[in-house]
Amino acid sequence: MDEAETDSEAVARLRATAHPVRLRILSLLTAEAMSAAEVARALGITHANASYHLRLLHDIGELVVESEEKIRGGVAKRYRHDATRELFVRGSGVDDRVAYARANAVEVERRLIDTAKGSGTSSDLETWVPVEDWHRVLDLLHEASHLLHTAARPAGSPETIHVSFTSNAFTMSGGLTGEAVRWMPTKETTR
């Protein structure tokens, strides 16, 4: 696959996930495989709407079909989001990333309304740091995300708490450029 195909695929995946309902579906299907009917019930949307979003996410490679079962003369596919797969680097334009950020903001707002008493953290910062520290921060964020996706359980599972985790970290213009600032997760954070 050449670089243009990779960039085109990255843009398509980013655009497809830049929707609040699809972000909720990805979160929901990280913990367990579900059919369109189950997704519709869990999110309070129509079966047709759930099916549409599931097909779109499946077509761009965000979901895998974990199983199929015959139901009333048809076949119900059970989808799962595998967030532990190979790291996906989003190489899209600013407009696409802004659309994704807006969809994320809507989803975070929905989650904040459902906040319970308990521990948490929030941070916002625009600053200049040494490249080595930046790479370490990205490794830690990637490790935290990977840990949470791996530990995800079906909604309401015993001995679990309902949490929200959103992370945005990116290099801004005006500093060092080139290979020195590119980042890929270390082997420890991709286990």
Secondary structure, DSSP 8 states (H G I E B T S, - for coil): --HHHHHHHHHHHHHHH-SHHHHHHHHHHHHS-B-HHHHHHHHT--HHHHHHHHHHHHHTTS-EEEEEEEETTEEEEEEE--TTSS-------HHHHHHHHHHHHHHHHHHHHT--SS------------HHHHHHHHHHHHHHHHHHHHH---TT-TT-------------TTS--SGGG-----GGGG-
